[in-house]
Amino acid sequence: MGIGDRHQKKDIEAALRRAEACGLKVTHDKSRHTWGYVICCPCSDKFTVHCTPQSAGNEAKKINGFINKHRGCA
């Protein structure tokens, strides 16, 4: 992720950084209502990250769950 590609919620940004550290690809989509995606390249599964989730903590937990599910793929 580039410098301008940070998520505005601290909890979600921390989860996205953990995803990158685990080898998952984080992409920022500037043209849609979603913020971007967390992608597991070996199995092509992806998780949609929302711009303005109802609960930033719950969104971060969902990202962490995706990380744990795909930790063995990479």
Secondary structure, 3 states (H helix, E strand, C coil): CCHHHCCCCHHHHHHHHHHHHCCCEEEECCCCCEEEEEEECCCCEEEEEECCCCCHHHHHHHHHHHHHHCCCCC
